């Protein structure tokens, strides 16, 4: 299962890289995996510091974390 979570995390990363900031529903509709698997993978990305998750107008918004160089 951990391998599948990692693979989906990569799909999420690529989706966000292409689309920029999205809400959770857009992410679930854009990545062809189950909502639960997407949430587990999103948690992994958030814990590793690769994404930022905020709430705006009662909706979760997700964006890749931009590192300042």
N, CA, C and O atoms as CSV, one atom per row, in Angstrom:
chain,resi,resn,atom,element,x,y,z
A,1,UNK,N,N,0.821,-1.199,0.000
A,1,UNK,CA,C,0.000,0.000,0.000
A,1,UNK,C,C,0.865,1.264,0.000
A,1,UNK,O,O,0.524,2.251,-0.653
A,2,UNK,N,N,1.969,1.234,0.723
A,2,UNK,CA,C,2.828,2.415,0.793
A,2,UNK,C,C,3.374,2.791,-0.584
A,2,UNK,O,O,3.551,3.970,-0.891
A,3,UNK,N,N,3.637,1.786,-1.402
A,3,UNK,CA,C,4.125,2.060,-2.759
A,3,UNK,C,C,3.054,2.779,-3.565
A,3,UNK,O,O,3.344,3.740,-4.277
A,4,UNK,N,N,1.812,2.309,-3.452
A,4,UNK,CA,C,0.717,2.936,-4.190
A,4,UNK,C,C,0.491,4.383,-3.721
A,4,UNK,O,O,0.223,5.265,-4.536
A,5,UNK,N,N,0.600,4.618,-2.418
A,5,UNK,CA,C,0.462,5.975,-1.884
A,5,UNK,C,C,1.553,6.874,-2.466
A,5,UNK,O,O,1.286,8.017,-2.837
A,6,UNK,N,N,2.762,6.366,-2.544
A,6,UNK,CA,C,3.869,7.131,-3.117
A,6,UNK,C,C,3.670,7.436,-4.596
A,6,UNK,O,O,3.972,8.537,-5.055
A,7,UNK,N,N,3.168,6.468,-5.329
A,7,UNK,CA,C,2.913,6.672,-6.761
A,7,UNK,C,C,1.848,7.743,-6.962
A,7,UNK,O,O,1.998,8.621,-7.812
A,8,UNK,N,N,0.777,7.673,-6.184
A,8,UNK,CA,C,-0.293,8.663,-6.299
A,8,UNK,C,C,0.201,10.033,-5.835
A,8,UNK,O,O,-0.218,11.052,-6.384
A,9,UNK,N,N,1.070,10.074,-4.849
A,9,UNK,CA,C,1.665,11.347,-4.431
A,9,UNK,C,C,2.387,11.993,-5.614
A,9,UNK,O,O,2.313,13.207,-5.800
A,10,UNK,N,N,3.077,11.192,-6.402
A,10,UNK,CA,C,3.737,11.710,-7.599
A,10,UNK,C,C,2.740,12.230,-8.619
A,10,UNK,O,O,2.974,13.263,-9.247
A,11,UNK,N,N,1.636,11.529,-8.788
A,11,UNK,CA,C,0.591,11.987,-9.713
A,11,UNK,C,C,-0.007,13.316,-9.245
A,11,UNK,O,O,-0.271,14.207,-10.053
A,12,UNK,N,N,-0.217,13.436,-7.934
A,12,UNK,CA,C,-0.736,14.690,-7.374
A,12,UNK,C,C,0.257,15.812,-7.626
A,12,UNK,O,O,-0.133,16.905,-8.037
A,13,UNK,N,N,1.536,15.553,-7.384
A,13,UNK,CA,C,2.573,16.571,-7.580
A,13,UNK,C,C,2.554,17.071,-9.029
A,13,UNK,O,O,2.597,18.276,-9.277
A,14,UNK,N,N,2.490,16.140,-9.974
A,14,UNK,CA,C,2.462,16.528,-11.387
A,14,UNK,C,C,1.186,17.297,-11.732
A,14,UNK,O,O,1.227,18.252,-12.508
A,15,UNK,N,N,0.058,16.886,-11.161
A,15,UNK,CA,C,-1.208,17.581,-11.400
A,15,UNK,C,C,-1.118,19.026,-10.900
A,15,UNK,O,O,-1.521,19.954,-11.602
A,16,UNK,N,N,-0.593,19.212,-9.695
A,16,UNK,CA,C,-0.463,20.557,-9.130
A,16,UNK,C,C,0.561,21.390,-9.892
A,16,UNK,O,O,0.380,22.597,-10.053
A,17,UNK,N,N,1.617,20.767,-10.355
A,17,UNK,CA,C,2.625,21.463,-11.136
A,17,UNK,C,C,2.020,22.011,-12.428
A,17,UNK,O,O,2.389,23.093,-12.884
A,18,UNK,N,N,1.103,21.267,-13.003
A,18,UNK,CA,C,0.462,21.672,-14.253
A,18,UNK,C,C,-0.667,22.678,-14.036
A,18,UNK,O,O,-0.826,23.604,-14.831
A,19,UNK,N,N,-1.458,22.508,-12.962
A,19,UNK,CA,C,-2.672,23.292,-12.763
A,19,UNK,C,C,-2.555,24.396,-11.713
A,19,UNK,O,O,-3.451,25.234,-11.615
A,20,UNK,N,N,-1.502,24.421,-10.945
A,20,UNK,CA,C,-1.385,25.431,-9.889
A,20,UNK,C,C,-2.305,25.105,-8.729
A,20,UNK,O,O,-2.601,23.940,-8.464
A,21,UNK,N,N,-2.752,26.141,-8.041
A,21,UNK,CA,C,-3.605,25.939,-6.866
A,21,UNK,C,C,-4.975,25.411,-7.286
A,21,UNK,O,O,-5.605,25.942,-8.200
A,22,UNK,N,N,-5.421,24.367,-6.607
A,22,UNK,CA,C,-6.726,23.761,-6.887
A,22,UNK,C,C,-7.428,23.490,-5.560
A,22,UNK,O,O,-6.797,23.463,-4.504
A,23,UNK,N,N,-8.748,23.288,-5.630
A,23,UNK,CA,C,-9.433,22.855,-4.417
A,23,UNK,C,C,-9.469,21.328,-4.401
A,23,UNK,O,O,-9.167,20.671,-5.398
A,24,UNK,N,N,-9.840,20.790,-3.261
A,24,UNK,CA,C,-9.787,19.341,-3.087
A,24,UNK,C,C,-10.648,18.605,-4.103
A,24,UNK,O,O,-10.242,17.561,-4.613
A,25,UNK,N,N,-11.831,19.133,-4.406
A,25,UNK,CA,C,-12.700,18.471,-5.389
A,25,UNK,C,C,-12.054,18.434,-6.769
A,25,UNK,O,O,-12.150,17.430,-7.475
A,26,UNK,N,N,-11.397,19.527,-7.156
A,26,UNK,CA,C,-10.696,19.545,-8.449
A,26,UNK,C,C,-9.589,18.493,-8.469
A,26,UNK,O,O,-9.389,17.814,-9.476
A,27,UNK,N,N,-8.880,18.362,-7.368
A,27,UNK,CA,C,-7.809,17.375,-7.288
A,27,UNK,C,C,-8.357,15.958,-7.409
A,27,UNK,O,O,-7.826,15.138,-8.158
A,28,UNK,N,N,-9.421,15.680,-6.669
A,28,UNK,CA,C,-10.029,14.341,-6.712
A,28,UNK,C,C,-10.553,14.036,-8.116
A,28,UNK,O,O,-10.422,12.909,-8.593
A,29,UNK,N,N,-11.138,15.023,-8.773
A,29,UNK,CA,C,-11.655,14.810,-10.131
A,29,UNK,C,C,-10.529,14.718,-11.158
A,29,UNK,O,O,-10.686,14.059,-12.186
A,30,UNK,N,N,-9.401,15.368,-10.894
A,30,UNK,CA,C,-8.310,15.408,-11.857
A,30,UNK,C,C,-7.340,14.245,-11.776
A,30,UNK,O,O,-6.652,13.936,-12.748
A,31,UNK,N,N,-7.283,13.596,-10.610
A,31,UNK,CA,C,-6.401,12.438,-10.434
A,31,UNK,C,C,-7.307,11.209,-10.365
A,31,UNK,O,O,-8.153,11.107,-9.477
A,32,UNK,N,N,-7.132,10.309,-11.271
A,32,UNK,CA,C,-8.043,9.170,-11.419
A,32,UNK,C,C,-7.733,8.058,-10.410
A,32,UNK,O,O,-7.347,6.949,-10.779
A,33,UNK,N,N,-7.914,8.388,-9.135
A,33,UNK,CA,C,-7.730,7.423,-8.042
A,33,UNK,C,C,-8.832,7.649,-7.032
A,33,UNK,O,O,-9.556,8.641,-7.116
A,34,UNK,N,N,-8.972,6.742,-6.076
A,34,UNK,CA,C,-10.019,6.900,-5.067
A,34,UNK,C,C,-9.722,8.101,-4.175
A,34,UNK,O,O,-8.566,8.470,-3.965
A,35,UNK,N,N,-10.784,8.698,-3.660
A,35,UNK,CA,C,-10.645,9.861,-2.775
A,35,UNK,C,C,-9.778,9.515,-1.562
A,35,UNK,O,O,-8.931,10.311,-1.156
A,36,UNK,N,N,-9.988,8.331,-0.985
A,36,UNK,CA,C,-9.205,7.929,0.187
A,36,UNK,C,C,-7.722,7.840,-0.133
A,36,UNK,O,O,-6.894,8.297,0.656
A,37,UNK,N,N,-7.376,7.267,-1.262
A,37,UNK,CA,C,-5.975,7.149,-1.657
A,37,UNK,C,C,-5.375,8.529,-1.920
A,37,UNK,O,O,-4.222,8.783,-1.570
A,38,UNK,N,N,-6.146,9.409,-2.529
A,38,UNK,CA,C,-5.678,10.775,-2.763
A,38,UNK,C,C,-5.433,11.479,-1.434
A,38,UNK,O,O,-4.428,12.175,-1.285
A,39,UNK,N,N,-6.328,11.313,-0.474
A,39,UNK,CA,C,-6.150,11.950,0.826
A,39,UNK,C,C,-4.915,11.416,1.556
A,39,UNK,O,O,-4.191,12.188,2.183
A,40,UNK,N,N,-4.670,10.118,1.482
A,40,UNK,CA,C,-3.467,9.554,2.104
A,40,UNK,C,C,-2.207,10.110,1.440
A,40,UNK,O,O,-1.247,10.469,2.122
A,41,UNK,N,N,-2.214,10.177,0.134
A,41,UNK,CA,C,-1.064,10.687,-0.611
A,41,UNK,C,C,-0.861,12.175,-0.370
A,41,UNK,O,O,0.275,12.638,-0.271
A,42,UNK,N,N,-1.936,12.914,-0.276
A,42,UNK,CA,C,-1.861,14.341,0.020
A,42,UNK,C,C,-1.287,14.573,1.417
A,42,UNK,O,O,-0.499,15.494,1.629
A,43,UNK,N,N,-1.685,13.738,2.355
A,43,UNK,CA,C,-1.123,13.819,3.703
A,43,UNK,C,C,0.375,13.588,3.693
A,43,UNK,O,O,1.118,14.280,4.388
A,44,UNK,N,N,0.819,12.623,2.910
A,44,UNK,CA,C,2.239,12.346,2.777
A,44,UNK,C,C,2.965,13.589,2.235
A,44,UNK,O,O,3.982,14.015,2.781
A,45,UNK,N,N,2.424,14.155,1.157
A,45,UNK,CA,C,3.056,15.332,0.555
A,45,UNK,C,C,3.086,16.514,1.532
A,45,UNK,O,O,4.070,17.252,1.591
A,46,UNK,N,N,2.012,16.687,2.289
A,46,UNK,CA,C,1.955,17.784,3.261
A,46,UNK,C,C,2.979,17.554,4.376
A,46,UNK,O,O,3.679,18.485,4.774
A,47,UNK,N,N,3.067,16.340,4.873
A,47,UNK,CA,C,4.011,16.025,5.951
A,47,UNK,C,C,5.450,16.221,5.506
A,47,UNK,O,O,6.299,16.642,6.292
A,48,UNK,N,N,5.720,15.919,4.253
A,48,UNK,CA,C,7.072,16.080,3.709
A,48,UNK,C,C,7.358,17.525,3.296
A,48,UNK,O,O,8.480,17.849,2.905
A,49,UNK,N,N,6.349,18.390,3.381
A,49,UNK,CA,C,6.546,19.795,3.074
A,49,UNK,C,C,6.506,20.135,1.597
A,49,UNK,O,O,7.001,21.187,1.192
A,50,UNK,N,N,5.928,19.264,0.788
A,50,UNK,CA,C,5.873,19.497,-0.657
A,50,UNK,C,C,4.646,20.290,-1.092
A,50,UNK,O,O,4.647,20.897,-2.162
A,51,UNK,N,N,3.595,20.288,-0.264
A,51,UNK,CA,C,2.388,21.033,-0.588
A,51,UNK,C,C,1.954,21.864,0.608
A,51,UNK,O,O,2.333,21.601,1.750
A,52,UNK,N,N,1.150,22.871,0.310
A,52,UNK,CA,C,0.508,23.681,1.339
A,52,UNK,C,C,-0.990,23.464,1.194
A,52,UNK,O,O,-1.535,23.548,0.093
A,53,UNK,N,N,-1.650,23.184,2.309
A,53,UNK,CA,C,-3.096,22.993,2.313
A,53,UNK,C,C,-3.695,24.088,3.192
A,53,UNK,O,O,-3.343,24.216,4.365
A,54,UNK,N,N,-4.600,24.874,2.617
A,54,UNK,CA,C,-5.277,25.955,3.335
A,54,UNK,C,C,-6.776,25.784,3.183
A,54,UNK,O,O,-7.248,25.027,2.334
A,55,UNK,N,N,-7.517,26.499,4.018
A,55,UNK,CA,C,-8.973,26.529,3.887
A,55,UNK,C,C,-9.367,27.942,3.469
A,55,UNK,O,O,-8.978,28.925,4.099
A,56,UNK,N,N,-10.144,28.020,2.396
A,56,UNK,CA,C,-10.656,29.306,1.904
A,56,UNK,C,C,-12.129,29.123,1.563
A,56,UNK,O,O,-12.480,28.257,0.762
A,57,UNK,N,N,-12.984,29.930,2.165
A,57,UNK,CA,C,-14.439,29.815,1.944
A,57,UNK,C,C,-14.938,28.387,2.193
A,57,UNK,O,O,-15.740,27.858,1.423
A,58,UNK,N,N,-14.457,27.779,3.267
A,58,UNK,CA,C,-14.862,26.426,3.695
A,58,UNK,C,C,-14.457,25.336,2.712
A,58,UNK,O,O,-15.031,24.247,2.724
A,59,UNK,N,N,-13.472,25.620,1.860
A,59,UNK,CA,C,-12.979,24.619,0.900
A,59,UNK,C,C,-11.470,24.485,1.078
A,59,UNK,O,O,-10.761,25.477,1.245
A,60,UNK,N,N,-10.997,23.255,1.039
A,60,UNK,CA,C,-9.556,23.025,1.102
A,60,UNK,C,C,-8.924,23.418,-0.229
A,60,UNK,O,O,-9.400,23.023,-1.293
A,61,UNK,N,N,-7.844,24.202,-0.161
A,61,UNK,CA,C,-7.084,24.628,-1.330
A,61,UNK,C,C,-5.677,24.050,-1.195
A,61,UNK,O,O,-5.070,24.120,-0.127
A,62,UNK,N,N,-5.167,23.479,-2.282
A,62,UNK,CA,C,-3.859,22.821,-2.276
A,62,UNK,C,C,-2.980,23.432,-3.335
A,62,UNK,O,O,-3.424,23.693,-4.453
A,63,UNK,N,N,-1.727,23.662,-2.980
A,63,UNK,CA,C,-0.759,24.210,-3.926
A,63,UNK,C,C,0.619,23.649,-3.588
A,63,UNK,O,O,0.900,23.336,-2.431
A,64,UNK,N,N,1.475,23.523,-4.597
A,64,UNK,CA,C,2.840,23.101,-4.336
A,64,UNK,C,C,3.548,24.182,-3.531
A,64,UNK,O,O,3.332,25.374,-3.749
A,65,UNK,N,N,4.383,23.761,-2.612
A,65,UNK,CA,C,5.179,24.712,-1.830
A,65,UNK,C,C,6.322,25.206,-2.711
A,65,UNK,O,O,7.069,24.415,-3.285
A,66,UNK,N,N,6.441,26.514,-2.804
A,66,UNK,CA,C,7.531,27.121,-3.569
A,66,UNK,C,C,8.676,27.398,-2.611
A,66,UNK,O,O,8.512,28.115,-1.624
A,67,UNK,N,N,9.822,26.834,-2.901
A,67,UNK,CA,C,10.986,27.075,-2.073
A,67,UNK,C,C,11.723,28.282,-2.590
A,67,UNK,O,O,11.975,28.401,-3.789
A,68,UNK,N,N,12.068,29.176,-1.691
A,68,UNK,CA,C,12.863,30.350,-2.058
A,68,UNK,C,C,14.332,29.949,-2.106
A,68,UNK,O,O,14.841,29.329,-1.173
A,69,UNK,N,N,15.004,30.298,-3.180
A,69,UNK,CA,C,16.409,29.949,-3.327
A,69,UNK,C,C,17.278,31.145,-3.017
A,69,UNK,O,O,18.503,31.052,-3.085
